[in-house]
């Protein structure tokens, strides 16, 4: 997902990769309009409809979905990944670049180092160092998947970058959508 905070225009992309070699099997994207206002803490209600439209275009049904956002590491335990997983009825987890809620101790500096993300006494996710001495990622289960499997998939798909390849490719695709839309607007 990409959009300007208060703009109704939304850009969404889904990239399906093969885990064994990281090959991109399919990329789909869409430009649409939000039907729900920008409300922090309720962003999935704004974003899910267009994301579901993109998933409906896919020819390859994924086995698991990695969302750029939170799973249960959310005040309502229903971040974008948890919400999306319910709609898709697929194993879905979140891998976010920043913490929304919770406390943690900094993981070690080596790639693969983790520490629990907690809300009070409840473990709601993991803080994962995906690359040596880089900022950590915040991984949380969403739907039909456990935290350990979510962390494993994040680490397996970080191919020399801080960001896992599925979300990195989706970022590239959505930025291309934005660029093309901007080019069309200029003409």
N, C-alpha and C positions, 0 to 999 in steps of 0.2 A: 504494500500500500504506500501511496505517496499522495500528498495534497498539501496545499497551503492551509494553515490552521483554520481560518474562517471561511475559506472558499468552499462552495458546494461541489466543485469539480474534483473527482477522485480518479486516481490511476491505480490499477491493480494488475499484478502479474503472478503467474504460477509457472514454475519450472519443474519438470519431472526429470530426475536423474537416476541413473542406475548406480547402485551403491558399489558394486564390485570394481568399476573402473571410472566412475564419475562422469560417464558420457551423458550428455543432455539428450533425452529422448523426445522431449516436447517442451515448447514454450508457448504460453497463451497469455494474452493481455487484453485489457479493456479500459476504455475511458468512460466514466459515467458521472452521475450526479448523486449526491447524498440526499437521503430522505430524512435523516436524523441529524439534529444539530451537533456541534462540537461540544461535548460535555466530558471533561476529564473524569476518568473512572468508568465511563460508559462508552468508550470509543468503539468497542466491538459492535454495538448496535448501529453505529454509523458505517463501519467498515464491512461487516459480514455480508450484507446483501450483494455488493459488487464482487466480493471474493467468491461467493457462491456462483455468481454468473460466470466467472472465469473457470471455476472447477467444472461447470456444466459443459464447457467447450472442450474439455480434455478428451483425447482419444485413449490415453493411457491412465488407468486408475492407479494412483499410488498405493503402496502398501502401508506407508506411514507418512504423516505430514509434519514438517518442521515449519512452524510459523515464526515470523519475526515479531515477537511480542511475548506476553506472559501466558502461562497456563494457569495453575492455581496460585501462583505467587501474585495475588491480587486481593484487595480488601474483601471482595465478595467471593473469592475463590473461583472466579469466572472471568479470567482474562481472555484475550482474543483466541488463543490456542484451545482453551477449554471449551469456549463457546462454539468455535468452528468445528471441533471434534464432535460435539453433540449433533450439529446439523449434518455433517458428512458421515457420521457413524464410522469413523476411521480412527486408528491410533494417531493421536495428535499431541504434540508438545510444543512448548515455547522456548525460544532461544533469543533472549533480548540483549541489547548492548548496554542497557542501564537497568538499575534496580528500581522497582516501583515501590515495594514495601519490604520490610524484613531487615534483620541485622545479620552480620556475618563477620568472621575473622578473615583477613586477607589470606588467600591460598598462597602456597609456595610460588616461587618465581618460574619454575620449570613448566613446560607444556604438560598438560594432563593433571596438574595439581588442582585439587578441589577443596572446598569447605562447605558446610551446610548453610543454607539460607533459612533463617528461622523467623517466625512470627510468634513471639512469646516462646513457648516450649515446642511449638509445632514446626517440624521441618517442612517447608513449602517449596524448596528448590535446592539447587546447588550453584555455587559460584565456581566457575570453571576457567582455568587459565588455558587457553587454546594454543597459545604461542608464547615462547619464552619472553618474560619481562614485558608483556603487553597488558593492557587493561583486560580484566576478566569479563566473561559472559555470564548471564544469569539464566539458568536452565530450569524449567519447571514442567512437570507432567501436566497434561491437559485432559486427555480422554483415552481410555483403553491402552495406556502404556504406563510403565513405572518410571521412577526417577532414574534408576541405574541404567536402564535401557536408553533413556533420553540422553543422558550424559555420554554414554558409549557412542551413540549415533553422532552427536556433535563432534566428539574427538575423532571419529573415523572419517568425518567429512571435512575437517579443516585441513586443507591441502596446501600448507605453506602460508595461509592467510589467517588473520585473527577470526574472521567471520567464516562460518561453515559454507561450503560450496553451494548448497541449495539456496540459502538466503543471499549469498553473494551474487549468484546468477540471477535471482529474482530482482535484486537491486539494479543490476545492469539492465535487465529487461524493462523494468518500470521507468528507469531514467531515460531509456530510448523512447518509450511511449511519450513521456513528457517532452522530450526534444522534438519528436515528430509533430506533436500537437502544437508546440510553440512555432515550429516552422510553418505549419498550415495556417496558423493565426496571422502570421506576418504577411502571407500572400493574399 
